[in-house]
Amino acid sequence: MPTSETPVSLTLQLGMGPDEDPDTLDRLARQLLIELQDLDVESAGLVRGGPAPQGAKSADLVTLGSLAVVMLPAVVPKVIELLQSWTMRAENRTVKIKSQVADRSIELEYSPTALSPAQLNQLVTTINQALQPAAKSASSE
């Protein structure tokens, strides 16, 4: 696979609405992680939140419901489709998507009740355009 494109890094924060249960959110995040790893992403993992408190059994903490994904721009639509599918599997599911490439960043929240399929397609286009390296726009000046 050619690697001339700059990989895109996304941080996903999953939500389950007002009845959010930490154990359920962790289980769902881990299940979604497996699905993301099945796509053609460069890497996907749980977001680490730093060192655990003294006396804790774990060496570091996981930021509950947060995933980090690195992919080539061509894979972004597949990831967005998977996130759409994930949010539609149960009520009140949401995904906040955050990314930064050089000096450009984007943050948005996806909920299936808030976006139509046409708006979702526009979202994919917007994400792809927003995350293109700034050098392309600077060279046209």
MIDOSE-1310 file (N, C-alpha, C; in nm, 2 decimals, decimal comma, always signed):
residues 141
mpts	+0,09/-0,12/+0,00/+0,00/+0,00/+0,00/+0,09/+0,12/+0,00; +0,07/+0,22/-0,09/+0,15/+0,34/-0,09/+0,12/+0,42/+0,03; +0,23/+0,48/+0,09/+0,21/+0,56/+0,21/+0,24/+0,71/+0,18; +0,21/+0,76/+0,06/+0,24/+0,90/+0,03/+0,15/+0,99/+0,10
etpv	+0,03/+0,94/+0,14/-0,07/+1,03/+0,21/-0,03/+1,04/+0,36; -0,06/+1,15/+0,42/-0,04/+1,17/+0,56/-0,15/+1,10/+0,64; -0,11/+1,01/+0,73/-0,21/+0,95/+0,81/-0,29/+1,05/+0,90; -0,42/+1,02/+0,92/-0,51/+1,10/+1,00/-0,52/+1,04/+1,14
sltl	-0,51/+1,11/+1,24/-0,53/+1,06/+1,38/-0,66/+1,12/+1,43; -0,75/+1,03/+1,48/-0,87/+1,07/+1,54/-0,88/+1,02/+1,68; -0,94/+1,10/+1,77/-0,97/+1,06/+1,90/-1,12/+1,05/+1,91; -1,18/+0,94/+1,95/-1,32/+0,92/+1,96/-1,36/+0,91/+2,10
qlgm	-1,46/+0,98/+2,14/-1,52/+0,98/+2,28/-1,66/+0,93/+2,26; -1,68/+0,81/+2,31/-1,81/+0,75/+2,30/-1,90/+0,79/+2,42; -2,03/+0,80/+2,39/-2,13/+0,84/+2,49/-2,25/+0,75/+2,48; -2,32/+0,74/+2,59/-2,44/+0,66/+2,60/-2,56/+0,73/+2,65
gpde	-2,55/+0,86/+2,67/-2,67/+0,94/+2,72/-2,67/+0,94/+2,87; -2,79/+0,98/+2,92/-2,80/+1,01/+3,07/-2,78/+0,88/+3,16; -2,81/+0,77/+3,10/-2,80/+0,64/+3,18/-2,66/+0,57/+3,16; -2,56/+0,65/+3,13/-2,43/+0,60/+3,10/-2,37/+0,52/+3,22
dpdt	-2,34/+0,40/+3,20/-2,28/+0,31/+3,30/-2,13/+0,29/+3,26; -2,04/+0,31/+3,35/-1,90/+0,30/+3,32/-1,86/+0,16/+3,27; -1,91/+0,06/+3,33/-1,87/-0,08/+3,29/-1,92/-0,11/+3,15; -2,05/-0,07/+3,12/-2,11/-0,09/+2,99/-2,03/-0,01/+2,88
ldrl	-2,00/+0,12/+2,92/-1,93/+0,20/+2,82/-1,79/+0,14/+2,79; -1,72/+0,09/+2,89/-1,59/+0,03/+2,87/-1,61/-0,09/+2,78; -1,71/-0,17/+2,81/-1,73/-0,30/+2,72/-1,76/-0,26/+2,58; -1,85/-0,16/+2,56/-1,88/-0,12/+2,42/-1,76/-0,05/+2,35
arql	-1,68/+0,02/+2,42/-1,56/+0,08/+2,36/-1,46/-0,03/+2,32; -1,45/-0,13/+2,40/-1,36/-0,24/+2,36/-1,41/-0,32/+2,24; -1,54/-0,33/+2,24/-1,60/-0,40/+2,12/-1,59/-0,32/+1,99; -1,61/-0,19/+2,00/-1,59/-0,10/+1,89/-1,44/-0,10/+1,85
liel	-1,35/-0,11/+1,94/-1,21/-0,11/+1,91/-1,18/-0,23/+1,82; -1,23/-0,35/+1,85/-1,21/-0,47/+1,77/-1,26/-0,45/+1,63; -1,38/-0,38/+1,62/-1,44/-0,36/+1,49/-1,35/-0,26/+1,41; -1,30/-0,16/+1,47/-1,21/-0,06/+1,41/-1,08/-0,13/+1,36
qdld	-1,03/-0,22/+1,44/-0,90/-0,29/+1,41/-0,93/-0,38/+1,29; -1,05/-0,42/+1,26/-1,08/-0,51/+1,15/-1,09/-0,43/+1,02; -1,10/-0,29/+1,03/-1,09/-0,21/+0,91/-0,94/-0,19/+0,87; -0,92/-0,12/+0,77/-0,78/-0,10/+0,72/-0,72/+0,02/+0,78
vesa	-0,73/+0,03/+0,92/-0,66/+0,14/+0,99/-0,52/+0,11/+1,02; -0,44/+0,21/+1,03/-0,30/+0,19/+1,07/-0,28/+0,14/+1,21; -0,36/+0,20/+1,30/-0,36/+0,16/+1,44/-0,49/+0,20/+1,51; -0,52/+0,13/+1,62/-0,64/+0,17/+1,70/-0,62/+0,12/+1,84
glvr	-0,65/+0,20/+1,94/-0,63/+0,16/+2,07/-0,71/+0,24/+2,17; -0,71/+0,20/+2,30/-0,77/+0,27/+2,40/-0,69/+0,39/+2,44; -0,75/+0,51/+2,47/-0,67/+0,63/+2,51/-0,63/+0,61/+2,65; -0,50/+0,63/+2,68/-0,45/+0,62/+2,81/-0,46/+0,75/+2,88
ggpa	-0,50/+0,75/+3,01/-0,52/+0,87/+3,08/-0,41/+0,91/+3,18; -0,30/+0,84/+3,17/-0,19/+0,87/+3,27/-0,17/+0,77/+3,37; -0,08/+0,80/+3,47/-0,06/+0,70/+3,57/-0,18/+0,68/+3,66; -0,19/+0,55/+3,71/-0,30/+0,52/+3,80/-0,26/+0,57/+3,94
pqga	-0,36/+0,59/+4,03/-0,33/+0,63/+4,17/-0,25/+0,52/+4,24; -0,17/+0,57/+4,34/-0,09/+0,47/+4,41/-0,17/+0,36/+4,47; -0,13/+0,24/+4,46/-0,20/+0,13/+4,51/-0,30/+0,06/+4,42; -0,32/+0,12/+4,30/-0,41/+0,07/+4,20/-0,34/-0,05/+4,13
ksad	-0,42/-0,15/+4,09/-0,36/-0,27/+4,02/-0,30/-0,24/+3,89; -0,35/-0,14/+3,82/-0,31/-0,12/+3,68/-0,20/-0,02/+3,68; -0,11/-0,03/+3,58/+0,00/+0,07/+3,57/-0,04/+0,20/+3,52; -0,14/+0,21/+3,44/-0,20/+0,34/+3,39/-0,35/+0,33/+3,37
lvtl	-0,41/+0,44/+3,36/-0,56/+0,44/+3,35/-0,60/+0,46/+3,21; -0,71/+0,40/+3,17/-0,77/+0,42/+3,04/-0,87/+0,53/+3,05; -0,88/+0,62/+2,96/-0,98/+0,73/+2,96/-1,11/+0,66/+2,91; -1,20/+0,64/+3,00/-1,33/+0,57/+2,97/-1,40/+0,61/+2,85
gsla	-1,42/+0,52/+2,76/-1,49/+0,54/+2,63/-1,42/+0,61/+2,53; -1,29/+0,63/+2,54/-1,21/+0,70/+2,44/-1,12/+0,61/+2,37; -1,11/+0,63/+2,23/-1,03/+0,55/+2,14/-0,95/+0,64/+2,06; -0,83/+0,59/+2,03/-0,74/+0,67/+1,93/-0,72/+0,58/+1,81
vvml	-0,75/+0,64/+1,69/-0,74/+0,57/+1,57/-0,65/+0,65/+1,47; -0,56/+0,58/+1,40/-0,48/+0,64/+1,30/-0,50/+0,57/+1,17; -0,53/+0,64/+1,06/-0,57/+0,58/+0,93/-0,53/+0,68/+0,82; -0,52/+0,62/+0,70/-0,50/+0,70/+0,58/-0,63/+0,77/+0,55
pavv	-0,63/+0,89/+0,49/-0,75/+0,96/+0,45/-0,86/+0,88/+0,38; -0,81/+0,79/+0,29/-0,90/+0,70/+0,22/-0,99/+0,61/+0,30; -0,95/+0,59/+0,43/-1,02/+0,50/+0,52/-1,12/+0,57/+0,60; -1,11/+0,71/+0,61/-1,20/+0,79/+0,69/-1,35/+0,76/+0,66
pkvi	-1,39/+0,75/+0,54/-1,54/+0,72/+0,51/-1,58/+0,58/+0,57; -1,49/+0,48/+0,57/-1,53/+0,35/+0,63/-1,54/+0,36/+0,78; -1,45/+0,44/+0,84/-1,46/+0,46/+0,99/-1,58/+0,53/+1,02; -1,62/+0,64/+0,95/-1,74/+0,71/+0,98/-1,86/+0,62/+0,96
ellq	-1,87/+0,54/+0,86/-1,98/+0,45/+0,84/-1,99/+0,35/+0,96; -1,88/+0,30/+1,01/-1,88/+0,21/+1,13/-1,93/+0,29/+1,25; -1,89/+0,41/+1,27/-1,94/+0,49/+1,38/-2,09/+0,52/+1,37; -2,13/+0,54/+1,25/-2,28/+0,56/+1,23/-2,35/+0,43/+1,27
swtm	-2,30/+0,32/+1,22/-2,36/+0,19/+1,26/-2,36/+0,17/+1,41; -2,25/+0,20/+1,47/-2,24/+0,18/+1,62/-2,34/+0,27/+1,69; -2,36/+0,39/+1,65/-2,45/+0,48/+1,72/-2,60/+0,44/+1,70; -2,63/+0,37/+1,59/-2,76/+0,33/+1,56/-2,80/+0,20/+1,63
raen	-2,71/+0,13/+1,69/-2,74/+0,00/+1,76/-2,82/+0,01/+1,88; -2,82/+0,13/+1,94/-2,90/+0,15/+2,07/-2,93/+0,30/+2,08; -3,03/+0,33/+2,16/-3,07/+0,47/+2,18/-2,96/+0,55/+2,25; -2,95/+0,68/+2,23/-2,87/+0,78/+2,30/-2,72/+0,76/+2,28
rtvk	-2,67/+0,68/+2,19/-2,53/+0,67/+2,16/-2,48/+0,79/+2,08; -2,37/+0,84/+2,12/-2,31/+0,95/+2,05/-2,16/+0,92/+2,04; -2,09/+0,99/+1,94/-1,95/+0,98/+1,92/-1,90/+1,12/+1,90; -1,81/+1,17/+1,98/-1,74/+1,30/+1,96/-1,61/+1,26/+1,89
iksq	-1,58/+1,33/+1,78/-1,46/+1,30/+1,70/-1,37/+1,42/+1,71; -1,25/+1,40/+1,74/-1,15/+1,51/+1,75/-1,03/+1,47/+1,67; -0,97/+1,57/+1,60/-0,85/+1,55/+1,53/-0,77/+1,68/+1,51; -0,64/+1,66/+1,50/-0,55/+1,78/+1,47/-0,44/+1,73/+1,38
vadr	-0,42/+1,81/+1,27/-0,31/+1,78/+1,18/-0,24/+1,92/+1,17; -0,12/+1,92/+1,21/-0,04/+2,04/+1,22/-0,11/+2,15/+1,29; -0,15/+2,26/+1,22/-0,22/+2,37/+1,28/-0,37/+2,36/+1,26; -0,42/+2,26/+1,20/-0,56/+2,24/+1,17/-0,62/+2,14/+1,26
siel	-0,74/+2,17/+1,32/-0,81/+2,08/+1,40/-0,96/+2,08/+1,38; -1,02/+1,97/+1,41/-1,17/+1,96/+1,40/-1,22/+1,88/+1,52; -1,34/+1,92/+1,56/-1,41/+1,85/+1,67/-1,56/+1,86/+1,64; -1,62/+1,74/+1,64/-1,76/+1,74/+1,62/-1,82/+1,62/+1,69
eysp	-1,95/+1,62/+1,70/-2,03/+1,51/+1,77/-2,13/+1,46/+1,67; -2,13/+1,32/+1,66/-2,23/+1,26/+1,57/-2,33/+1,18/+1,66; -2,45/+1,21/+1,62/-2,57/+1,14/+1,68/-2,66/+1,10/+1,56; -2,71/+0,97/+1,56/-2,80/+0,94/+1,44/-2,93/+1,01/+1,44
tals	-2,97/+1,07/+1,55/-3,10/+1,14/+1,55/-3,08/+1,29/+1,51; -2,95/+1,33/+1,50/-2,92/+1,47/+1,47/-2,88/+1,49/+1,32; -2,83/+1,38/+1,25/-2,78/+1,39/+1,12/-2,86/+1,30/+1,02; -2,89/+1,35/+0,91/-2,95/+1,26/+0,80/-2,84/+1,20/+0,72
paql	-2,87/+1,10/+0,64/-2,76/+1,03/+0,56/-2,69/+1,13/+0,47; -2,76/+1,23/+0,41/-2,70/+1,33/+0,33/-2,60/+1,42/+0,41; -2,65/+1,45/+0,53/-2,56/+1,53/+0,62/-2,44/+1,45/+0,66; -2,45/+1,32/+0,68/-2,34/+1,24/+0,71/-2,24/+1,23/+0,60
nqlv	-2,29/+1,22/+0,48/-2,20/+1,23/+0,36/-2,12/+1,36/+0,36; -2,19/+1,47/+0,38/-2,12/+1,60/+0,39/-2,02/+1,60/+0,50; -2,05/+1,54/+0,61/-1,96/+1,54/+0,72/-1,83/+1,46/+0,68; -1,84/+1,35/+0,62/-1,72/+1,28/+0,57/-1,64/+1,37/+0,48
ttin	-1,70/+1,44/+0,39/-1,63/+1,53/+0,30/-1,56/+1,64/+0,37; -1,63/+1,70/+0,47/-1,58/+1,80/+0,55/-1,46/+1,76/+0,63; -1,47/+1,64/+0,69/-1,35/+1,59/+0,77/-1,23/+1,56/+0,68; -1,26/+1,50/+0,56/-1,14/+1,48/+0,47/-1,08/+1,61/+0,43
qalq	-1,16/+1,71/+0,40/-1,10/+1,84/+0,36/-1,03/+1,91/+0,47; -1,09/+1,91/+0,59/-1,03/+1,98/+0,70/-0,90/+1,92/+0,75; -0,89/+1,79/+0,72/-0,77/+1,72/+0,77/-0,65/+1,71/+0,67; -0,68/+1,77/+0,55/-0,57/+1,77/+0,45/-0,46/+1,86/+0,50
paak	-0,33/+1,83/+0,47/-0,22/+1,91/+0,52/-0,24/+2,06/+0,48; -0,21/+2,15/+0,57/-0,22/+2,29/+0,54/-0,13/+2,33/+0,43; -0,02/+2,26/+0,40/+0,07/+2,30/+0,29/+0,01/+2,31/+0,16; -0,09/+2,23/+0,13/-0,16/+2,24/+0,00/-0,23/+2,38/-0,02
sass	-0,29/+2,43/+0,09/-0,36/+2,56/+0,07/-0,26/+2,67/+0,08; -0,15/+2,65/+0,15/-0,04/+2,76/+0,15/+0,03/+2,77/+0,02; +0,04/+2,66/-0,05/+0,12/+2,66/-0,18/+0,04/+2,73/-0,29; -0,09/+2,75/-0,27/-0,17/+2,82/-0,37/-0,18/+2,97/-0,35
e	-0,11/+3,02/-0,25/-0,11/+3,17/-0,23/-0,01/+3,23/-0,31
